[in-house]
Amino acid sequence: MSEKLPTVHLDHAILHILNFTTQLYMLSEEELDLSSDRIQGYIRNLLFRCEEDARLKAVRFEEGSEAARALQDHREGKIAFIDLSDALSKRFIDIFTAHPDLRSFDLLICEYHSGQRSFLALFVLESVHAFSHRVGTGEKGIRNEIVEHQEILPAPTHKPKCYCLIDLDTLSIRYVDELRTSADPRPQILQKVLSCGETRSSEENVKILKKVAVKVAESSEEEPSVVLSRMKEALQRSVYEKESFSPVSLAEDIFEEESSRKDFLERVRENSLPEKVEVPVQALSRMAARQKIRTDNGIEISAPSEYFSDPNYVEIKHNPDGSINILLKQVGEIKSRL
């Protein structure tokens, strides 16, 4: 892997097993051995994947949060890391024991510091159903077999559906809470355990902004793909410069007509988009680097976002009969992808 892992130092880590199906809860009495490169690598890869996650929501603890009180006691040296992890695990057990459809997961909790700041990460790791091989012996000698495993930890290259990163100095929270069950499409696991608020992620804000831009383009008879291209270019410029963007300030970059700008700003206010949206640079690259369009006859085109607003590369013409012509320019070679 070519990407650099985060410059963090792991101080503590522990793994608890919470099985809500059998109500068998095995809280570890010892921390994970961080002298193991294997364990260090697993946790650091999880942190690397999650730090730049556009799904992260930034919130604060609510007044009277038991989790916040436990974190405060740990920060002041009143309780040890293991006791803090027990308190957080028991919050899961107390709240979700009677849940009709919550099964089992491992709870990985670690404390780490980056520079002068200390953090606590909590990962809800859903069990993975997997298969592996096993070498056995039969009557004629070696017999290789396929073995089923019911509860395997997910690969560290996969972002968990449910986790949080807590700044222990400010007690600010960034979290992703997308775990679903058949009985409850939004169990809000971390919100209930931590007692924290709800907000939109940067990914959700960007999606809303795209929808607003398309609606304004359609109402003003502008080409939506061109408008989206301008918007993505403006987003990338802003985020690369200051790792954030202002939805209001994008109006002039996206629309040429004053009436379209006013319509855009009004819709931004109606959707309660924040004045400032912080976005990880790597996450924005994934969201805005390319643009895809699909025609009604099933043709799909994917190209760098900036090409759709540059007629030297992509030209879109609306014909009097209502049909649309798309012209791709400066193409040196066409390769078939298998």
C-alpha positions in Angstrom: 0.0 0.0 0.0 1.5 3.3 -1.1 -0.4 5.6 1.2 1.2 6.8 4.4 -0.4 5.6 7.6 -1.3 8.3 10.2 1.5 9.4 12.5 -0.2 8.1 15.6 1.1 6.4 18.7 -1.2 3.7 20.2 -1.3 3.9 24.0 -4.0 1.3 24.9 -6.3 -1.1 23.0 -8.8 -3.7 24.1 -11.3 -6.0 22.5 -14.7 -6.9 24.0 -17.1 -9.5 22.6 -20.8 -8.6 22.8 -23.2 -11.3 21.6 -26.8 -10.1 21.9 -28.2 -13.3 20.4 -27.0 -15.5 23.2 -26.6 -12.6 25.7 -23.1 -13.8 26.2 -20.8 -10.8 26.9 -17.1 -11.4 27.3 -15.4 -8.3 28.5 -11.7 -8.6 28.3 -9.8 -8.2 31.6 -6.5 -7.5 29.8 -5.5 -5.1 27.0 -4.3 -6.1 23.6 -0.6 -6.7 23.2 0.5 -3.6 21.3 4.0 -5.0 21.0 2.6 -7.2 18.3 3.1 -5.8 14.8 0.0 -7.7 13.6 -2.3 -6.0 16.2 -0.6 -2.6 15.6 -1.1 -3.0 11.9 -4.7 -3.9 12.1 -5.7 -1.0 14.4 -3.5 1.6 12.5 -5.1 0.5 9.2 -8.5 1.0 10.6 -7.6 4.5 11.8 -6.1 5.3 8.5 -9.3 4.3 6.6 -11.5 6.2 9.0 -9.7 9.5 9.5 -10.5 10.7 6.0 -14.0 9.3 5.9 -16.5 11.8 4.3 -19.3 10.1 6.2 -18.0 11.4 9.6 -20.4 13.7 11.5 -19.0 16.2 14.0 -21.1 16.5 17.2 -20.9 17.2 20.9 -22.0 15.2 23.9 -25.5 16.1 25.3 -25.8 17.5 28.8 -25.6 14.8 31.5 -24.1 12.1 29.2 -22.8 9.1 31.2 -20.2 8.4 28.5 -18.9 12.0 28.6 -18.6 11.7 32.4 -16.6 8.5 32.1 -14.3 10.0 29.6 -13.8 13.1 31.8 -12.9 10.8 34.8 -10.4 9.0 32.6 -8.9 12.2 31.3 -8.4 13.4 35.0 -6.8 10.1 35.9 -9.7 8.9 38.1 -10.4 5.6 36.2 -8.0 3.5 34.1 -8.4 2.7 30.4 -9.8 -0.8 31.1 -12.4 0.6 33.4 -13.4 3.2 30.8 -13.8 0.5 28.2 -15.9 -1.5 30.6 -18.2 1.5 31.2 -18.6 2.1 27.5 -19.3 -1.6 26.8 -21.9 -1.8 29.6 -23.6 1.1 28.0 -24.0 -1.0 24.9 -25.3 -3.9 27.0 -27.8 -1.9 29.0 -29.3 -0.1 26.0 -29.4 -3.0 23.5 -29.9 -6.2 25.4 -33.6 -6.2 24.5 -33.1 -5.2 20.9 -35.1 -7.6 18.7 -32.5 -7.9 16.0 -29.1 -6.9 17.2 -26.8 -9.9 16.9 -23.1 -9.9 17.8 -20.1 -7.8 17.3 -16.7 -7.1 18.7 -16.0 -3.8 20.3 -12.5 -2.5 19.7 -11.6 0.5 21.8 -8.2 2.2 21.6 -6.5 5.3 23.0 -3.9 7.0 20.9 -2.2 10.3 20.5 -1.1 12.3 17.4 1.2 15.2 18.1 0.1 16.7 21.4 -3.5 15.6 21.1 -5.1 12.5 22.7 -8.0 10.5 21.1 -10.2 7.6 21.9 -11.5 5.4 19.0 -14.4 3.0 19.3 -15.1 0.6 16.5 -18.2 -1.6 16.3 -16.8 -4.6 14.3 -19.6 -6.7 12.8 -18.8 -10.4 12.5 -18.1 -11.6 8.9 -19.2 -15.0 7.6 -16.2 -16.5 5.8 -14.6 -19.7 4.5 -11.0 -20.9 4.6 -9.1 -24.1 3.9 -7.9 -26.8 6.2 -5.4 -29.5 5.5 -6.5 -32.9 6.8 -5.8 -36.5 6.2 -8.0 -39.2 4.7 -7.5 -42.9 3.8 -5.3 -42.1 0.8 -3.3 -39.2 2.4 -3.7 -35.4 2.4 -7.2 -34.2 2.0 -7.7 -30.4 1.8 -11.1 -29.2 3.1 -13.2 -26.0 3.1 -14.0 -24.8 6.6 -16.8 -22.4 7.5 -16.2 -19.6 10.0 -19.2 -17.9 11.5 -17.5 -15.0 13.3 -14.5 -13.4 11.7 -13.3 -9.8 12.2 -13.7 -7.6 9.1 -10.6 -6.7 7.1 -8.9 -3.5 8.2 -9.2 -2.2 4.7 -13.0 -2.0 5.0 -14.5 1.0 6.7 -16.8 0.0 9.6 -20.4 1.0 9.5 -20.3 2.2 13.1 -17.4 3.9 14.8 -16.4 7.1 16.6 -13.2 9.2 17.1 -13.3 11.3 20.3 -10.9 14.1 21.0 -10.0 13.6 24.7 -8.9 17.2 25.1 -12.1 18.9 23.9 -14.5 15.9 24.1 -15.6 16.6 20.5 -16.9 13.6 18.6 -16.7 12.5 15.0 -18.7 9.5 14.2 -20.3 7.2 11.6 -23.4 5.4 12.7 -24.8 3.4 9.7 -25.4 0.0 11.2 -28.8 -1.3 10.2 -30.9 -4.2 11.3 -34.0 -5.8 9.7 -36.1 -4.7 12.7 -34.7 -1.2 12.9 -33.3 0.7 9.8 -31.8 3.4 12.1 -30.9 1.9 15.5 -28.6 4.9 16.2 -26.3 2.8 18.2 -23.5 5.3 18.9 -25.9 8.2 19.4 -27.7 6.3 22.2 -24.5 4.9 23.8 -22.7 8.3 23.8 -25.7 10.5 24.2 -24.7 12.8 21.4 -26.5 14.9 18.9 -27.3 14.4 15.2 -26.0 16.3 12.2 -25.1 15.9 8.5 -21.8 14.5 7.3 -19.8 16.4 4.7 -20.8 13.7 2.2 -24.5 14.3 2.9 -24.0 18.1 2.5 -22.2 17.6 -0.8 -25.0 15.3 -2.1 -27.7 17.9 -1.1 -25.7 20.6 -2.9 -25.5 18.5 -6.1 -29.3 18.0 -6.0 -29.8 21.8 -5.5 -27.5 22.7 -8.3 -29.2 20.2 -10.7 -32.7 21.6 -9.8 -31.6 25.2 -10.4 -30.0 24.2 -13.7 -33.2 22.4 -14.9 -35.4 25.3 -13.9 -33.1 27.8 -15.7 -32.7 25.5 -18.8 -28.9 25.2 -18.2 -27.2 21.9 -18.9 -27.0 20.0 -15.5 -23.8 18.1 -16.3 -22.0 21.4 -17.1 -23.3 23.0 -13.9 -22.2 20.0 -11.8 -18.8 20.1 -13.5 -18.4 23.8 -12.5 -19.6 23.0 -8.9 -17.1 20.1 -8.5 -14.2 22.2 -9.8 -15.2 25.0 -7.4 -15.4 22.5 -4.5 -12.0 21.1 -5.3 -10.3 24.5 -5.4 -11.9 25.6 -2.1 -11.1 22.4 -0.2 -7.6 22.1 -1.5 -6.9 25.6 -0.3 -8.6 25.5 3.2 -10.1 22.0 3.6 -13.6 23.5 3.6 -16.1 25.2 1.5 -19.0 27.7 1.8 -22.2 26.7 -0.1 -23.2 30.3 -0.4 -19.8 31.4 -1.9 -20.1 28.8 -4.7 -23.0 30.5 -6.4 -20.9 32.8 -8.6 -18.6 29.9 -9.6 -21.5 27.6 -10.6 -24.0 29.9 -12.4 -23.5 32.7 -14.9 -27.0 34.3 -14.6 -27.9 36.4 -11.6 -31.4 34.9 -11.4 -29.9 31.4 -11.2 -27.6 32.5 -8.4 -30.5 33.9 -6.4 -32.5 30.7 -6.9 -29.5 28.6 -5.8 -28.9 30.7 -2.7 -32.6 30.4 -1.8 -32.6 26.7 -2.1 -29.4 26.5 0.0 -31.2 28.3 2.8 -34.3 26.1 2.4 -32.1 23.0 2.9 -30.4 24.4 6.0 -26.9 23.9 4.6 -24.3 25.2 7.0 -22.2 28.3 6.3 -19.0 26.2 6.3 -18.6 22.5 5.4 -15.3 20.8 6.3 -14.3 18.0 3.9 -11.2 15.8 4.0 -9.1 16.4 0.9 -8.8 12.7 0.0 -12.6 12.2 0.5 -13.4 15.1 -1.8 -11.1 13.7 -4.5 -13.2 10.5 -4.5 -16.5 12.5 -4.6 -15.6 15.2 -7.1 -12.8 14.0 -9.3 -15.0 12.3 -11.9 -18.5 12.9 -13.2 -20.8 10.3 -14.6 -23.8 10.7 -16.9 -26.3 8.1 -18.2 -28.6 8.6 -21.2 -32.1 7.2 -21.5 -30.9 4.6 -24.0 -28.4 3.2 -21.5 -25.2 4.9 -22.6 -22.9 5.8 -19.7 -20.0 8.3 -19.8 -17.5 8.8 -17.0 -14.9 11.6 -17.4 -12.8 14.0 -15.2 -15.3 16.5 -13.8 -13.6 19.5 -15.5 -14.2 18.1 -19.0 -17.9 18.5 -18.9 -17.6 22.3 -18.5 -14.9 22.6 -21.2 -16.4 22.4 -24.8 -12.9 21.5 -26.0 -13.4 18.1 -24.5 -17.1 17.5 -24.2 -19.8 19.3 -26.1 -23.5 18.8 -25.3 -26.1 20.1 -27.9 -29.9 20.3 -27.5 -31.7 19.7 -30.7 -35.0 21.4 -31.7 -36.8 17.9 -31.6 -35.7 17.6 -27.9 -33.0 15.1 -28.5 -29.4 15.6 -27.2 -26.1 15.2 -29.0 -22.9 14.5 -26.9 -19.6 15.1 -28.7 -16.4 13.8 -27.2 -13.3 15.7 -28.6 -9.6 15.3 -28.6 -9.8 11.5 -28.2 -6.5 10.0 -29.3 -7.4 6.3 -28.8 -10.3 4.1 -27.7 -9.7 1.0 -25.6 -12.2 -1.7 -24.8 -12.3 -2.5 -21.1 -12.8 -6.2 -20.3 
